[in-house]
Amino acid sequence: MSVVKVIELIASSDKGFDDAVKQAVKEASKTIRNIDSVWVKDMKVHVKDGKIKSYGVICKVSFRLDDDNK
């Protein structure tokens, strides 16, 4: 039987939304195995002096739990 766990991560980038998602996956991959998918739940930008300074995403990361019976 396969079990999937979902966690929520917040990541940011000064390059764009795509890079913020990549950063979330990169950091999660350091300690989590079997990542299957990432759902971007929300996006936002930080603005200073009328210019975008950074892009942020809230992601739900899904990964399969190890099956100890294998």
VENURJO-V977769 format. One line per field, one symbol per residue. phi: phi as a letter, one per 30 degrees, with the letter a starting at -180 (. if undefined). burial: b if it has 24 or more other ideal C-beta (glycine too) atoms within 12 Angstrom, else e. A space follows every 50 residues. Layout:
phi=???
burial=???
This chain:
phi=.cbccbbcbcbbaccldeddddddddddddbccidcabcddababccbhi bdcacbbcccccbdddcddd
burial=eeeeeeeebbbbbeeebeebbebbbeebeeebeebeebebeebeeeeeee eeeebbbebbbebeeeeeee
